[in-house]
Amino acid sequence: MALYVYTDSDLRDALRQRVHDAGSQRAFARQHGINHAYLSRILAQKRPVGKLVAGLLGYRLIRGRTYTPAADDNNQFFDL
């Protein structure tokens, strides 16, 4: 089974879509209990996505700044 690996950039794209769906950065931040300024810095590429936001999007940090879907039970820590 293939291991799908995503980068900060990939997760930012997903985050932008979720923010759009929520109506605004503030609305998304409020819905998920995070600071809107923190969210803004992630979207502006001033901070990495990190564990918290990756988890909100359904991903988990596996190494450095790479992520994999959290729901994939076959995920292992592989040398990439």
N, C-alpha and C positions, 0 to 999 in steps of 0.2 A: 504494500500500500504506500502511496506517495505521501510525503510530508509536505504540506503546503506551508510556505514561510512568507510572511508579510513584513514589510518595513514600516517605519514611522510614517513615511509618505503614503503608503497604502491605507494605514489606519486613519490618517488625517482626512483622506478622501471620504472614507466611511463616516468619520465624525462630522464632516461638513454636511453630508447628506442627512444624518440624524438631526443636526442642528437646524437644517432647513425644514425638515419634517416637524420639528418642535415649534417652529415659528421664529425663533431668535436664540441667540447665545444665552441670554438671561433665562429664557423659558427652559431651555435644555438644562442649564446649570441648576435651576430651581427644582426641576423634576428629579434630578439625580443627586441633589444634595452636595454639589460642588461649587466652588467659588467661580463666579463668571469671569473674573480677571485671570484666574488660572487657566480656564478654558480658552480665553482669548489669546493668551501667550502660547498655548499649544498650537492653536490654529495659525498663529503668526510665525510659527517655526522658531520661537524663542525658547521653547521648552520641548523636551521629548514627550511622546505620548505617555509612556510610563504604565505601571501596573494598574493603577486605579481606573484610568480612562479606558485602557485596553479591556479590562474586565467589564466595564459598562457596555462595551461594544461586542462582547462575546469572544474575546481573544485572551491569550495569556502570553506573558513575556517568557521566551525560552532562552535567549542568550543575547547579551549586548542590547541591541535595538532591533531584534527580530521577534516576531510574534507568530503564533499558530492559533487556529480556532480552539476555543476552550472546550467545546462539545465533542471534539475528536478524541475518543477513548484510546486510540492507538498511538497517541503522541508519546514520543520518547525524546530524551535529550540526545540528539545526534550531533556528531561533528559535521558542521556545515561547510 
